[in-house]
């Protein structure tokens, strides 16, 4: 199953971007890129169009940044 979900807890209203990068630093998917109100969000990434490997999910909300490493095995 090439789909994974990403949870994001946003304590304040802010502009949010959630982008998936490969190990070469190239953006392969944009999961979110918009202004959001404070809440808890659940995003899905369908990775069926990218090869197996390691990817980095980069989430930025205001000044806060979180990076999660994921391994995709098909």
PDB file with SEQRES, HELIX, SHEET and CRYST1 records, atoms N, CA, C and O in Angstrom:
SEQRES   1 A   74  UNK UNK UNK UNK UNK UNK UNK UNK UNK UNK UNK UNK UNK          
SEQRES   2 A   74  UNK UNK UNK UNK UNK UNK UNK UNK UNK UNK UNK UNK UNK          
SEQRES   3 A   74  UNK UNK UNK UNK UNK UNK UNK UNK UNK UNK UNK UNK UNK          
SEQRES   4 A   74  UNK UNK UNK UNK UNK UNK UNK UNK UNK UNK UNK UNK UNK          
SEQRES   5 A   74  UNK UNK UNK UNK UNK UNK UNK UNK UNK UNK UNK UNK UNK          
SEQRES   6 A   74  UNK UNK UNK UNK UNK UNK UNK UNK UNK                          
SHEET    1 AA1 2 UNK A   3  UNK A  10  0                                        
SHEET    2 AA1 2 UNK A  39  UNK A  46 -1                                        
SHEET    1 AA2 4 UNK A  27  UNK A  36  0                                        
SHEET    2 AA2 4 UNK A  14  UNK A  22 -1                                        
SHEET    3 AA2 4 UNK A  53  UNK A  61 -1                                        
SHEET    4 AA2 4 UNK A  64  UNK A  72 -1                                        
CRYST1    1.000    1.000    1.000  90.00  90.00  90.00 P 1           1          
ATOM      1  N   UNK A   1       0.847  -1.175   0.000  1.00  0.00           N  
ATOM      2  CA  UNK A   1       0.000   0.000   0.000  1.00  0.00           C  
ATOM      3  C   UNK A   1       0.898   1.246   0.000  1.00  0.00           C  
ATOM      4  O   UNK A   1       1.580   1.509   0.991  1.00  0.00           O  
ATOM      5  N   UNK A   2       0.907   2.005  -1.084  1.00  0.00           N  
ATOM      6  CA  UNK A   2       1.797   3.162  -1.171  1.00  0.00           C  
ATOM      7  C   UNK A   2       1.225   4.441  -0.553  1.00  0.00           C  
ATOM      8  O   UNK A   2       1.723   5.530  -0.837  1.00  0.00           O  
ATOM      9  N   UNK A   3       0.196   4.330   0.280  1.00  0.00           N  
ATOM     10  CA  UNK A   3      -0.402   5.513   0.890  1.00  0.00           C  
ATOM     11  C   UNK A   3      -0.040   5.570   2.371  1.00  0.00           C  
ATOM     12  O   UNK A   3      -0.119   4.567   3.081  1.00  0.00           O  
ATOM     13  N   UNK A   4       0.355   6.745   2.822  1.00  0.00           N  
ATOM     14  CA  UNK A   4       0.640   6.948   4.232  1.00  0.00           C  
ATOM     15  C   UNK A   4      -0.071   8.203   4.697  1.00  0.00           C  
ATOM     16  O   UNK A   4      -0.377   9.088   3.899  1.00  0.00           O  
ATOM     17  N   UNK A   5      -0.331   8.273   5.998  1.00  0.00           N  
ATOM     18  CA  UNK A   5      -0.987   9.478   6.505  1.00  0.00           C  
ATOM     19  C   UNK A   5      -0.050  10.236   7.427  1.00  0.00           C  
ATOM     20  O   UNK A   5       0.810   9.660   8.094  1.00  0.00           O  
ATOM     21  N   UNK A   6      -0.245  11.537   7.441  1.00  0.00           N  
ATOM     22  CA  UNK A   6       0.564  12.452   8.222  1.00  0.00           C  
ATOM     23  C   UNK A   6      -0.379  13.276   9.083  1.00  0.00           C  
ATOM     24  O   UNK A   6      -1.291  13.924   8.569  1.00  0.00           O  
ATOM     25  N   UNK A   7      -0.162  13.251  10.395  1.00  0.00           N  
ATOM     26  CA  UNK A   7      -0.966  14.050  11.315  1.00  0.00           C  
ATOM     27  C   UNK A   7      -0.238  15.346  11.621  1.00  0.00           C  
ATOM     28  O   UNK A   7       0.982  15.369  11.784  1.00  0.00           O  
ATOM     29  N   UNK A   8      -0.999  16.414  11.696  1.00  0.00           N  
ATOM     30  CA  UNK A   8      -0.429  17.724  11.992  1.00  0.00           C  
ATOM     31  C   UNK A   8      -1.330  18.427  12.996  1.00  0.00           C  
ATOM     32  O   UNK A   8      -2.514  18.646  12.739  1.00  0.00           O  
ATOM     33  N   UNK A   9      -0.758  18.776  14.135  1.00  0.00           N  
ATOM     34  CA  UNK A   9      -1.481  19.527  15.150  1.00  0.00           C  
ATOM     35  C   UNK A   9      -1.036  20.978  15.054  1.00  0.00           C  
ATOM     36  O   UNK A   9       0.134  21.297  15.265  1.00  0.00           O  
ATOM     37  N   UNK A  10      -1.964  21.832  14.741  1.00  0.00           N  
ATOM     38  CA  UNK A  10      -1.669  23.242  14.515  1.00  0.00           C  
ATOM     39  C   UNK A  10      -2.267  24.061  15.664  1.00  0.00           C  
ATOM     40  O   UNK A  10      -3.483  24.244  15.711  1.00  0.00           O  
ATOM     41  N   UNK A  11      -1.433  24.559  16.598  1.00  0.00           N  
ATOM     42  CA  UNK A  11      -1.963  25.280  17.758  1.00  0.00           C  
ATOM     43  C   UNK A  11      -2.460  26.688  17.442  1.00  0.00           C  
ATOM     44  O   UNK A  11      -3.301  27.226  18.162  1.00  0.00           O  
ATOM     45  N   UNK A  12      -1.941  27.286  16.367  1.00  0.00           N  
ATOM     46  CA  UNK A  12      -2.342  28.650  15.989  1.00  0.00           C  
ATOM     47  C   UNK A  12      -2.645  28.701  14.496  1.00  0.00           C  
ATOM     48  O   UNK A  12      -2.125  27.895  13.724  1.00  0.00           O  
ATOM     49  N   UNK A  13      -3.476  29.639  14.097  1.00  0.00           N  
ATOM     50  CA  UNK A  13      -3.721  29.852  12.675  1.00  0.00           C  
ATOM     51  C   UNK A  13      -2.411  30.258  12.009  1.00  0.00           C  
ATOM     52  O   UNK A  13      -1.693  31.112  12.528  1.00  0.00           O  
ATOM     53  N   UNK A  14      -2.098  29.664  10.883  1.00  0.00           N  
ATOM     54  CA  UNK A  14      -0.885  30.061  10.163  1.00  0.00           C  
ATOM     55  C   UNK A  14      -0.869  29.440   8.774  1.00  0.00           C  
ATOM     56  O   UNK A  14      -1.682  28.579   8.439  1.00  0.00           O  
ATOM     57  N   UNK A  15       0.079  29.905   7.987  1.00  0.00           N  
ATOM     58  CA  UNK A  15       0.296  29.334   6.662  1.00  0.00           C  
ATOM     59  C   UNK A  15       1.063  28.024   6.842  1.00  0.00           C  
ATOM     60  O   UNK A  15       2.054  27.980   7.571  1.00  0.00           O  
ATOM     61  N   UNK A  16       0.616  26.974   6.191  1.00  0.00           N  
ATOM     62  CA  UNK A  16       1.204  25.648   6.363  1.00  0.00           C  
ATOM     63  C   UNK A  16       1.646  25.115   5.009  1.00  0.00           C  
ATOM     64  O   UNK A  16       0.929  25.216   4.014  1.00  0.00           O  
ATOM     65  N   UNK A  17       2.850  24.542   4.999  1.00  0.00           N  
ATOM     66  CA  UNK A  17       3.276  23.804   3.820  1.00  0.00           C  
ATOM     67  C   UNK A  17       3.815  22.456   4.278  1.00  0.00           C  
ATOM     68  O   UNK A  17       4.614  22.374   5.211  1.00  0.00           O  
ATOM     69  N   UNK A  18       3.366  21.402   3.605  1.00  0.00           N  
ATOM     70  CA  UNK A  18       3.829  20.040   3.865  1.00  0.00           C  
ATOM     71  C   UNK A  18       4.271  19.488   2.513  1.00  0.00           C  
ATOM     72  O   UNK A  18       3.452  19.255   1.623  1.00  0.00           O  
ATOM     73  N   UNK A  19       5.569  19.285   2.378  1.00  0.00           N  
ATOM     74  CA  UNK A  19       6.153  18.883   1.101  1.00  0.00           C  
ATOM     75  C   UNK A  19       7.002  17.638   1.304  1.00  0.00           C  
ATOM     76  O   UNK A  19       7.697  17.512   2.313  1.00  0.00           O  
ATOM     77  N   UNK A  20       6.947  16.726   0.355  1.00  0.00           N  
ATOM     78  CA  UNK A  20       7.742  15.497   0.409  1.00  0.00           C  
ATOM     79  C   UNK A  20       8.945  15.659  -0.515  1.00  0.00           C  
ATOM     80  O   UNK A  20       8.810  16.041  -1.677  1.00  0.00           O  
ATOM     81  N   UNK A  21      10.132  15.358   0.032  1.00  0.00           N  
ATOM     82  CA  UNK A  21      11.382  15.451  -0.724  1.00  0.00           C  
ATOM     83  C   UNK A  21      12.037  14.088  -0.816  1.00  0.00           C  
ATOM     84  O   UNK A  21      11.911  13.266   0.092  1.00  0.00           O  
ATOM     85  N   UNK A  22      12.744  13.846  -1.927  1.00  0.00           N  
ATOM     86  CA  UNK A  22      13.546  12.636  -2.024  1.00  0.00           C  
ATOM     87  C   UNK A  22      14.917  12.911  -1.408  1.00  0.00           C  
ATOM     88  O   UNK A  22      15.170  14.022  -0.942  1.00  0.00           O  
ATOM     89  N   UNK A  23      15.808  11.910  -1.399  1.00  0.00           N  
ATOM     90  CA  UNK A  23      17.113  12.075  -0.755  1.00  0.00           C  
ATOM     91  C   UNK A  23      18.014  13.048  -1.500  1.00  0.00           C  
ATOM     92  O   UNK A  23      19.029  13.486  -0.958  1.00  0.00           O  
ATOM     93  N   UNK A  24      17.664  13.390  -2.725  1.00  0.00           N  
ATOM     94  CA  UNK A  24      18.452  14.355  -3.489  1.00  0.00           C  
ATOM     95  C   UNK A  24      17.957  15.783  -3.267  1.00  0.00           C  
ATOM     96  O   UNK A  24      18.495  16.726  -3.848  1.00  0.00           O  
ATOM     97  N   UNK A  25      16.934  15.941  -2.428  1.00  0.00           N  
ATOM     98  CA  UNK A  25      16.408  17.264  -2.119  1.00  0.00           C  
ATOM     99  C   UNK A  25      15.390  17.785  -3.105  1.00  0.00           C  
ATOM    100  O   UNK A  25      15.036  18.963  -3.065  1.00  0.00           O  
ATOM    101  N   UNK A  26      14.914  16.930  -3.988  1.00  0.00           N  
ATOM    102  CA  UNK A  26      13.907  17.341  -4.974  1.00  0.00           C  
ATOM    103  C   UNK A  26      12.514  17.126  -4.401  1.00  0.00           C  
ATOM    104  O   UNK A  26      12.228  16.073  -3.831  1.00  0.00           O  
ATOM    105  N   UNK A  27      11.657  18.113  -4.550  1.00  0.00           N  
ATOM    106  CA  UNK A  27      10.272  17.975  -4.107  1.00  0.00           C  
ATOM    107  C   UNK A  27       9.552  16.998  -5.026  1.00  0.00           C  
ATOM    108  O   UNK A  27       9.565  17.163  -6.246  1.00  0.00           O  
ATOM    109  N   UNK A  28       8.921  15.977  -4.439  1.00  0.00           N  
ATOM    110  CA  UNK A  28       8.208  14.983  -5.239  1.00  0.00           C  
ATOM    111  C   UNK A  28       6.698  15.069  -5.053  1.00  0.00           C  
ATOM    112  O   UNK A  28       5.941  14.537  -5.865  1.00  0.00           O  
ATOM    113  N   UNK A  29       6.252  15.740  -3.985  1.00  0.00           N  
ATOM    114  CA  UNK A  29       4.810  15.886  -3.759  1.00  0.00           C  
ATOM    115  C   UNK A  29       4.562  17.055  -2.809  1.00  0.00           C  
ATOM    116  O   UNK A  29       5.344  17.306  -1.892  1.00  0.00           O  
ATOM    117  N   UNK A  30       3.471  17.757  -3.046  1.00  0.00           N  
ATOM    118  CA  UNK A  30       3.022  18.796  -2.123  1.00  0.00           C  
ATOM    119  C   UNK A  30       1.721  18.302  -1.507  1.00  0.00           C  
ATOM    120  O   UNK A  30       0.720  18.112  -2.198  1.00  0.00           O  
ATOM    121  N   UNK A  31       1.755  18.098  -0.202  1.00  0.00           N  
ATOM    122  CA  UNK A  31       0.586  17.582   0.507  1.00  0.00           C  
ATOM    123  C   UNK A  31      -0.326  18.722   0.932  1.00  0.00           C  
ATOM    124  O   UNK A  31      -1.549  18.601   0.856  1.00  0.00           O  
ATOM    125  N   UNK A  32       0.258  19.824   1.377  1.00  0.00           N  
ATOM    126  CA  UNK A  32      -0.528  20.992   1.777  1.00  0.00           C  
ATOM    127  C   UNK A  32       0.291  22.242   1.506  1.00  0.00           C  
ATOM    128  O   UNK A  32       1.515  22.238   1.642  1.00  0.00           O  
ATOM    129  N   UNK A  33      -0.390  23.303   1.123  1.00  0.00           N  
ATOM    130  CA  UNK A  33       0.268  24.585   0.868  1.00  0.00           C  
ATOM    131  C   UNK A  33      -0.795  25.676   0.906  1.00  0.00           C  
ATOM    132  O   UNK A  33      -1.214  26.199  -0.126  1.00  0.00           O  
ATOM    133  N   UNK A  34      -1.226  26.009   2.144  1.00  0.00           N  
ATOM    134  CA  UNK A  34      -2.301  26.986   2.291  1.00  0.00           C  
ATOM    135  C   UNK A  34      -2.377  27.487   3.729  1.00  0.00           C  
ATOM    136  O   UNK A  34      -1.722  26.952   4.624  1.00  0.00           O  
ATOM    137  N   UNK A  35      -3.172  28.504   3.928  1.00  0.00           N  
ATOM    138  CA  UNK A  35      -3.428  29.043   5.259  1.00  0.00           C  
ATOM    139  C   UNK A  35      -4.442  28.134   5.948  1.00  0.00           C  
ATOM    140  O   UNK A  35      -5.445  27.747   5.348  1.00  0.00           O  
ATOM    141  N   UNK A  36      -4.176  27.793   7.217  1.00  0.00           N  
ATOM    142  CA  UNK A  36      -5.065  26.897   7.959  1.00  0.00           C  
ATOM    143  C   UNK A  36      -5.348  27.461   9.340  1.00  0.00           C  
ATOM    144  O   UNK A  36      -4.526  28.168   9.922  1.00  0.00           O  
ATOM    145  N   UNK A  37      -6.515  27.136   9.845  1.00  0.00           N  
ATOM    146  CA  UNK A  37      -6.885  27.536  11.195  1.00  0.00           C  
ATOM    147  C   UNK A  37      -6.379  26.494  12.189  1.00  0.00           C  
ATOM    148  O   UNK A  37      -6.101  25.352  11.822  1.00  0.00           O  
ATOM    149  N   UNK A  38      -6.264  26.900  13.443  1.00  0.00           N  
ATOM    150  CA  UNK A  38      -5.778  26.002  14.491  1.00  0.00           C  
ATOM    151  C   UNK A  38      -6.706  24.798  14.618  1.00  0.00           C  
ATOM    152  O   UNK A  38      -7.914  24.942  14.809  1.00  0.00           O  
ATOM    153  N   UNK A  39      -6.118  23.607  14.508  1.00  0.00           N  
ATOM    154  CA  UNK A  39      -6.876  22.363  14.597  1.00  0.00           C  
ATOM    155  C   UNK A  39      -5.897  21.203  14.442  1.00  0.00           C  
ATOM    156  O   UNK A  39      -4.685  21.407  14.365  1.00  0.00           O  
ATOM    157  N   UNK A  40      -6.427  20.003  14.397  1.00  0.00           N  
ATOM    158  CA  UNK A  40      -5.631  18.809  14.107  1.00  0.00           C  
ATOM    159  C   UNK A  40      -6.032  18.334  12.717  1.00  0.00           C  
ATOM    160  O   UNK A  40      -7.216  18.185  12.415  1.00  0.00           O  
ATOM    161  N   UNK A  41      -5.036  18.100  11.883  1.00  0.00           N  
ATOM    162  CA  UNK A  41      -5.280  17.711  10.495  1.00  0.00           C  
ATOM    163  C   UNK A  41      -4.658  16.351  10.224  1.00  0.00           C  
ATOM    164  O   UNK A  41      -3.644  15.986  10.818  1.00  0.00           O  
ATOM    165  N   UNK A  42      -5.279  15.613   9.321  1.00  0.00           N  
ATOM    166  CA  UNK A  42      -4.775  14.323   8.884  1.00  0.00           C  
ATOM    167  C   UNK A  42      -4.678  14.373   7.365  1.00  0.00           C  
ATOM    168  O   UNK A  42      -5.688  14.478   6.670  1.00  0.00           O  
ATOM    169  N   UNK A  43      -3.445  14.296   6.857  1.00  0.00           N  
ATOM    170  CA  UNK A  43      -3.213  14.341   5.420  1.00  0.00           C  
ATOM    171  C   UNK A  43      -2.814  12.957   4.928  1.00  0.00           C  
ATOM    172  O   UNK A  43      -2.273  12.157   5.691  1.00  0.00           O  
ATOM    173  N   UNK A  44      -3.076  12.675   3.668  1.00  0.00           N  
ATOM    174  CA  UNK A  44      -2.644  11.427   3.052  1.00  0.00           C  
ATOM    175  C   UNK A  44      -1.695  11.725   1.912  1.00  0.00           C  
ATOM    176  O   UNK A  44      -1.865  12.699   1.178  1.00  0.00           O  
ATOM    177  N   UNK A  45      -0.692  10.871   1.773  1.00  0.00           N  
ATOM    178  CA  UNK A  45       0.227  10.962   0.641  1.00  0.00           C  
ATOM    179  C   UNK A  45       0.177   9.650  -0.104  1.00  0.00           C  
ATOM    180  O   UNK A  45       0.526   8.602   0.437  1.00  0.00           O  
ATOM    181  N   UNK A  46      -0.260   9.711  -1.350  1.00  0.00           N  
ATOM    182  CA  UNK A  46      -0.284   8.539  -2.211  1.00  0.00           C  
ATOM    183  C   UNK A  46       1.025   8.520  -2.989  1.00  0.00           C  
ATOM    184  O   UNK A  46       1.230   9.339  -3.884  1.00  0.00           O  
ATOM    185  N   UNK A  47       1.901   7.598  -2.653  1.00  0.00           N  
ATOM    186  CA  UNK A  47       3.241   7.529  -3.235  1.00  0.00           C  
ATOM    187  C   UNK A  47       3.332   6.526  -4.376  1.00  0.00           C  
ATOM    188  O   UNK A  47       4.413   6.006  -4.654  1.00  0.00           O  
ATOM    189  N   UNK A  48       2.226   6.250  -5.034  1.00  0.00           N  
ATOM    190  CA  UNK A  48       2.243   5.248  -6.096  1.00  0.00           C  
ATOM    191  C   UNK A  48       3.039   5.685  -7.321  1.00  0.00           C  
ATOM    192  O   UNK A  48       3.421   4.850  -8.141  1.00  0.00           O  
ATOM    193  N   UNK A  49       3.295   6.997  -7.454  1.00  0.00           N  
ATOM    194  CA  UNK A  49       4.007   7.487  -8.640  1.00  0.00           C  
ATOM    195  C   UNK A  49       5.497   7.733  -8.407  1.00  0.00           C  
ATOM    196  O   UNK A  49       6.173   8.290  -9.271  1.00  0.00           O  
ATOM    197  N   UNK A  50       6.017   7.319  -7.238  1.00  0.00           N  
ATOM    198  CA  UNK A  50       7.447   7.475  -6.955  1.00  0.00           C  
ATOM    199  C   UNK A  50       8.043   6.109  -6.636  1.00  0.00           C  
ATOM    200  O   UNK A  50       7.337   5.222  -6.156  1.00  0.00           O  
ATOM    201  N   UNK A  51       9.335   5.932  -6.898  1.00  0.00           N  
ATOM    202  CA  UNK A  51       9.958   4.624  -6.635  1.00  0.00           C  
ATOM    203  C   UNK A  51      10.209   4.398  -5.146  1.00  0.00           C  
ATOM    204  O   UNK A  51      10.155   5.328  -4.341  1.00  0.00           O  
ATOM    205  N   UNK A  52      10.483   3.143  -4.800  1.00  0.00           N  
ATOM    206  CA  UNK A  52      10.852   2.808  -3.432  1.00  0.00           C  
ATOM    207  C   UNK A  52      12.076   3.602  -3.021  1.00  0.00           C  
ATOM    208  O   UNK A  52      12.926   3.921  -3.852  1.00  0.00           O  
ATOM    209  N   UNK A  53      12.167   3.923  -1.734  1.00  0.00           N  
ATOM    210  CA  UNK A  53      13.316   4.664  -1.245  1.00  0.00           C  
ATOM    211  C   UNK A  53      12.979   5.431   0.014  1.00  0.00           C  
ATOM    212  O   UNK A  53      11.914   5.251   0.604  1.00  0.00           O  
ATOM    213  N   UNK A  54      13.900   6.290   0.417  1.00  0.00           N  
ATOM    214  CA  UNK A  54      13.719   7.113   1.607  1.00  0.00           C  
ATOM    215  C   UNK A  54      13.262   8.507   1.173  1.00  0.00           C  
ATOM    216  O   UNK A  54      13.790   9.086   0.224  1.00  0.00           O  
ATOM    217  N   UNK A  55      12.273   9.024   1.889  1.00  0.00           N  
ATOM    218  CA  UNK A  55      11.722  10.348   1.603  1.00  0.00           C  
ATOM    219  C   UNK A  55      11.621  11.134   2.906  1.00  0.00           C  
ATOM    220  O   UNK A  55      11.580  10.556   3.993  1.00  0.00           O  
ATOM    221  N   UNK A  56      11.583  12.439   2.783  1.00  0.00           N  
ATOM    222  CA  UNK A  56      11.482  13.326   3.932  1.00  0.00           C  
ATOM    223  C   UNK A  56      10.226  14.163   3.790  1.00  0.00           C  
ATOM    224  O   UNK A  56      10.026  14.839   2.781  1.00  0.00           O  
ATOM    225  N   UNK A  57       9.385  14.113   4.807  1.00  0.00           N  
ATOM    226  CA  UNK A  57       8.177  14.929   4.828  1.00  0.00           C  
ATOM    227  C   UNK A  57       8.499  16.165   5.659  1.00  0.00           C  
ATOM    228  O   UNK A  57       8.756  16.077   6.860  1.00  0.00           O  
ATOM    229  N   UNK A  58       8.480  17.307   5.001  1.00  0.00           N  
ATOM    230  CA  UNK A  58       8.882  18.574   5.604  1.00  0.00           C  
ATOM    231  C   UNK A  58       7.625  19.409   5.842  1.00  0.00           C  
ATOM    232  O   UNK A  58       6.960  19.835   4.898  1.00  0.00           O  
ATOM    233  N   UNK A  59       7.313  19.635   7.112  1.00  0.00           N  
ATOM    234  CA  UNK A  59       6.128  20.405   7.469  1.00  0.00           C  
ATOM    235  C   UNK A  59       6.565  21.725   8.093  1.00  0.00           C  
ATOM    236  O   UNK A  59       7.373  21.746   9.021  1.00  0.00           O  
ATOM    237  N   UNK A  60       6.027  22.816   7.580  1.00  0.00           N  
ATOM    238  CA  UNK A  60       6.348  24.141   8.109  1.00  0.00           C  
ATOM    239  C   UNK A  60       5.050  24.878   8.385  1.00  0.00           C  
ATOM    240  O   UNK A  60       4.174  24.979   7.526  1.00  0.00           O  
ATOM    241  N   UNK A  61       4.949  25.394   9.613  1.00  0.00           N  
ATOM    242  CA  UNK A  61       3.782  26.182  10.014  1.00  0.00           C  
ATOM    243  C   UNK A  61       4.300  27.391  10.765  1.00  0.00           C  
ATOM    244  O   UNK A  61       4.780  27.272  11.892  1.00  0.00           O  
ATOM    245  N   UNK A  62       4.204  28.549  10.144  1.00  0.00           N  
ATOM    246  CA  UNK A  62       4.768  29.752  10.758  1.00  0.00           C  
ATOM    247  C   UNK A  62       6.277  29.604  10.882  1.00  0.00           C  
ATOM    248  O   UNK A  62       6.968  29.398   9.885  1.00  0.00           O  
ATOM    249  N   UNK A  63       6.787  29.709  12.103  1.00  0.00           N  
ATOM    250  CA  UNK A  63       8.226  29.538  12.336  1.00  0.00           C  
ATOM    251  C   UNK A  63       8.599  28.104  12.703  1.00  0.00           C  
ATOM    252  O   UNK A  63       9.782  27.774  12.783  1.00  0.00           O  
ATOM    253  N   UNK A  64       7.609  27.256  12.925  1.00  0.00           N  
ATOM    254  CA  UNK A  64       7.859  25.875  13.337  1.00  0.00           C  
ATOM    255  C   UNK A  64       8.084  24.977  12.130  1.00  0.00           C  
ATOM    256  O   UNK A  64       7.379  25.066  11.125  1.00  0.00           O  
ATOM    257  N   UNK A  65       9.083  24.110  12.255  1.00  0.00           N  
ATOM    258  CA  UNK A  65       9.419  23.167  11.188  1.00  0.00           C  
ATOM    259  C   UNK A  65       9.572  21.780  11.791  1.00  0.00           C  
ATOM    260  O   UNK A  65      10.185  21.621  12.847  1.00  0.00           O  
ATOM    261  N   UNK A  66       9.017  20.781  11.123  1.00  0.00           N  
ATOM    262  CA  UNK A  66       9.190  19.383  11.525  1.00  0.00           C  
ATOM    263  C   UNK A  66       9.516  18.577  10.282  1.00  0.00           C  
ATOM    264  O   UNK A  66       8.940  18.792   9.216  1.00  0.00           O  
ATOM    265  N   UNK A  67      10.444  17.648  10.433  1.00  0.00           N  
ATOM    266  CA  UNK A  67      10.832  16.780   9.320  1.00  0.00           C  
ATOM    267  C   UNK A  67      10.724  15.340   9.787  1.00  0.00           C  
ATOM    268  O   UNK A  67      11.232  14.969  10.844  1.00  0.00           O  
ATOM    269  N   UNK A  68      10.044  14.532   8.968  1.00  0.00           N  
ATOM    270  CA  UNK A  68       9.901  13.120   9.288  1.00  0.00           C  
ATOM    271  C   UNK A  68      10.460  12.306   8.131  1.00  0.00           C  
ATOM    272  O   UNK A  68      10.125  12.544   6.971  1.00  0.00           O  
ATOM    273  N   UNK A  69      11.312  11.347   8.456  1.00  0.00           N  
ATOM    274  CA  UNK A  69      11.876  10.466   7.433  1.00  0.00           C  
ATOM    275  C   UNK A  69      10.964   9.250   7.294  1.00  0.00           C  
ATOM    276  O   UNK A  69      10.563   8.649   8.291  1.00  0.00           O  
ATOM    277  N   UNK A  70      10.645   8.898   6.069  1.00  0.00           N  
ATOM    278  CA  UNK A  70       9.809   7.717   5.808  1.00  0.00           C  
ATOM    279  C   UNK A  70      10.504   6.849   4.762  1.00  0.00           C  
ATOM    280  O   UNK A  70      11.205   7.342   3.879  1.00  0.00           O  
ATOM    281  N   UNK A  71      10.287   5.548   4.891  1.00  0.00           N  
ATOM    282  CA  UNK A  71      10.831   4.604   3.919  1.00  0.00           C  
ATOM    283  C   UNK A  71       9.678   4.001   3.146  1.00  0.00           C  
ATOM    284  O   UNK A  71       8.738   3.461   3.729  1.00  0.00           O  
ATOM    285  N   UNK A  72       9.756   4.096   1.833  1.00  0.00           N  
ATOM    286  CA  UNK A  72       8.726   3.552   0.958  1.00  0.00           C  
ATOM    287  C   UNK A  72       9.251   2.266   0.343  1.00  0.00           C  
ATOM    288  O   UNK A  72      10.281   2.258  -0.331  1.00  0.00           O  
ATOM    289  N   UNK A  73       8.528   1.179   0.585  1.00  0.00           N  
ATOM    290  CA  UNK A  73       8.902  -0.109   0.011  1.00  0.00           C  
ATOM    291  C   UNK A  73       7.707  -0.609  -0.787  1.00  0.00           C  
ATOM    292  O   UNK A  73       6.609  -0.778  -0.256  1.00  0.00           O  
ATOM    293  N   UNK A  74       7.941  -0.837  -2.053  1.00  0.00           N  
ATOM    294  CA  UNK A  74       6.852  -1.325  -2.919  1.00  0.00           C  
ATOM    295  C   UNK A  74       7.039  -2.793  -3.191  1.00  0.00           C  
ATOM    296  O   UNK A  74       6.233  -3.398  -3.898  1.00  0.00           O  
TER     297      UNK A  74                                                      
END                                                                             
